[in-house]
Structure formats: C-alpha cells, structure tokens
Amino acid sequence: MYVLVIASILLNIIVLLCIVILYTKLKAVENQGTPAFGKELLAYMDDTHEDNEKLLQAIEKLSKRQEKGVNGSSEPSTPPVPQISKDSAPKAIPQVGATFGQYLHRATETYSPPLETDEAVYSPPPLKEEQLYTTSNEAKILQLAEKGWTVEDIARKLNKGKTEVQLTIKMNHKKDV
C-alpha cells in the first residue's frame, strides 16, 4: 500500500517538473519570436514617418515665409529652402498598419547595390627598417623546439637557463591542447 502511495507521489512530482520545463520553454520561444520585434520596428518607423511629415510641413511653412519675405520686403532675407514633395519620399517607408513583411518587401525593392569600381585592392605600406618586428624569446624557444633541438642546445644558443626553456616548452604544450 505504501509503495503505491510513494510511486503515485513520485509520478506526480515528475509530471509537475515536466509541465514546468515545457512552460519555460514555451515562454522562451514566445520571447524569441520576431512578431513582437516587427511590431516595435513598425511602430518606430511610423513615428519616424510622422516626424518626417511634420518636418516637411515646417519646411514648407518656412519656405513660404521666405518667399513673402520676413521683413515685408520682396527679397528673402536668407536663401530659399528647396521644396521637398511627398512624392519624392522613398518607397520603403511603411504605411500605417503595414506588416513587417510588407515593409521588408518594399525595402528590398528600393535597394540598389553599390556600383563596382576599378579601384586597386588595398595593400599595406611597406615596412620601414625601424618597423621590423623581432621575434620574442618564447617564440624563438618554441621554433627551435619544433625543429627538434634539445633543451640544452636551445638554452646554450639563446643564453637562457635550461629550466626556463623547459617551462616555456611545457607551458606552450598546455596551450595547444
């Protein structure tokens, strides 16, 4: 009897753990979804579009004022601002209520890749004598060890102690693994 009760309790605990794990995975998938991001991007683009409309209206008002002349004279006090029409706006600006896919489609329609030029491929400037690099002692030790030199020969050639050469070689072998 007690065995069945304990087994039932264990099964209930396992089922609850599975439910909790599945719930957290579901929430993680919902948080990673692009629809929320797409909505935020569209809201941002709508705000930007509204701001651009306000800017266009302000420019139109300013240009009308300049045409009339601020001081009442027939000549404007500052150079006129070029007129910007709503028709000249890029096609990629989404309309209110447009989906992210529609915006993406419009944006890809208006994209034109940069023109290819016959510019030379970048090559770094030549090194001057004072810019030449010297090999570190550690690199010299490792190069000689790879060539098969013994620890004593490497220490003698580089004027280093045998222990220093051994440690350098051992430390490098741990880095490679």
C-alpha positions in Angstrom: 0.0 0.0 0.0 2.8 2.4 1.0 4.7 1.6 -2.2 1.8 2.6 -4.3 1.3 5.9 -2.5 5.0 6.7 -2.8 5.0 5.7 -6.5 2.0 8.0 -7.1 3.7 10.9 -5.4 6.9 10.4 -7.4 4.9 10.3 -10.6 3.0 13.5 -9.7 6.3 15.2 -9.0 7.8 14.1 -12.3 4.7 15.3 -14.2 4.8 18.7 -12.5 8.5 19.1 -13.3 7.8 18.2 -17.0 5.0 20.8 -17.1 7.2 23.5 -15.6 10.0 22.7 -18.1 7.6 22.8 -21.0 6.1 26.1 -19.8 9.5 27.7 -19.5 10.5 26.5 -23.0 7.2 27.9 -24.4 7.8 31.3 -22.8 11.4 31.3 -24.2 10.1 30.6 -27.7 7.5 33.3 -27.4 10.1 35.8 -26.2 12.3 35.0 -29.2 9.6 35.4 -31.7 10.1 38.1 -34.4 6.4 39.4 -34.5 7.0 41.5 -31.3 10.2 42.8 -32.8 8.5 43.5 -36.1 5.7 45.4 -34.3 8.2 47.5 -32.4 10.1 48.3 -35.6 6.9 49.2 -37.4 5.9 51.5 -34.6 9.3 53.1 -34.7 9.0 53.5 -38.4 5.5 55.0 -38.1 6.8 57.5 -35.5 9.7 58.4 -37.8 7.3 58.8 -40.8 5.1 61.2 -38.7 8.2 63.2 -37.7 9.2 63.4 -41.3 5.8 64.7 -42.3 6.0 67.4 -39.6 9.4 68.3 -40.8 8.2 68.6 -44.4 5.3 70.8 -43.2 7.7 73.0 -41.3 10.0 73.4 -44.3 7.0 74.3 -46.5 5.9 77.0 -44.0 9.4 78.3 -43.7 9.9 78.4 -47.5 6.5 80.2 -47.9 7.6 82.8 -45.3 10.9 83.3 -47.0 9.1 83.8 -50.4 7.0 86.5 -48.9 9.9 88.0 -47.0 10.1 88.2 -43.3 10.6 92.0 -43.2 7.8 92.7 -45.6 10.3 93.2 -48.4 10.1 91.4 -51.7 13.5 89.8 -51.3 14.0 86.9 -48.8 16.5 87.5 -46.0 18.0 84.1 -46.3 18.5 81.8 -49.3 15.3 79.8 -50.1 15.0 76.2 -48.9 14.5 73.7 -51.7 11.0 72.3 -51.9 10.5 68.6 -50.9 7.5 66.9 -52.2 5.8 64.0 -50.6 6.1 62.1 -53.9 9.9 62.2 -53.6 9.9 60.2 -50.4 11.4 56.8 -50.5 9.1 53.9 -51.3 10.5 51.9 -48.4 8.6 54.0 -45.8 5.9 51.7 -44.5 2.3 52.9 -44.3 0.4 52.9 -41.1 -0.7 49.3 -40.3 1.7 47.7 -42.7 3.2 44.4 -41.7 6.8 43.8 -41.2 6.9 41.6 -44.3 5.4 44.3 -46.4 8.0 46.8 -45.2 10.8 44.3 -45.8 9.5 43.7 -49.3 9.3 47.5 -50.1 12.8 48.0 -48.6 14.3 45.2 -50.8 12.6 46.6 -53.9 14.2 50.0 -53.4 17.7 48.7 -52.6 20.3 49.1 -55.3 23.8 47.6 -54.7 26.8 49.9 -54.8 28.5 50.3 -58.2 31.7 48.3 -58.7 34.7 50.4 -59.3 38.1 49.5 -60.7 39.9 50.7 -57.5 43.0 48.8 -56.6 42.9 46.3 -53.9 44.3 47.6 -50.6 47.9 46.6 -49.9 49.6 47.7 -46.7 52.5 50.1 -46.9 56.0 48.5 -46.9 57.7 48.2 -43.6 60.5 50.6 -42.8 63.6 49.4 -41.1 62.5 50.8 -37.7 59.2 49.0 -38.1 60.7 45.5 -38.5 59.5 43.1 -35.8 61.7 41.0 -33.7 60.8 37.5 -32.5 60.3 37.1 -28.8 62.5 34.7 -26.7 59.4 32.5 -26.2 58.8 32.2 -29.9 62.5 31.5 -30.6 62.5 28.7 -28.0 59.3 27.2 -29.5 60.6 27.4 -33.0 63.9 25.7 -32.1 62.0 23.0 -30.1 59.8 22.3 -33.2 62.9 21.9 -35.3 64.0 19.1 -32.8 66.7 20.9 -30.9 67.4 19.6 -27.4 66.7 21.8 -24.3 70.4 22.1 -23.6 71.2 23.3 -27.2 68.3 25.8 -27.1 69.5 27.2 -23.7 73.0 27.5 -25.0 72.1 29.2 -28.2 69.7 31.7 -26.6 71.7 32.3 -23.5 68.9 31.1 -21.3 68.6 28.6 -18.4 67.5 25.0 -19.1 64.7 25.4 -16.6 63.4 28.5 -18.4 63.5 26.6 -21.7 61.7 23.6 -20.3 59.0 25.7 -18.7 58.4 27.6 -21.9 58.0 24.4 -23.9 55.7 22.8 -21.2 53.5 25.9 -21.0 53.1 26.0 -24.7 52.1 22.4 -24.9 49.3 23.0 -22.4 48.0 25.9 -24.6 47.9 23.8 -27.7 45.8 21.1 -26.1 
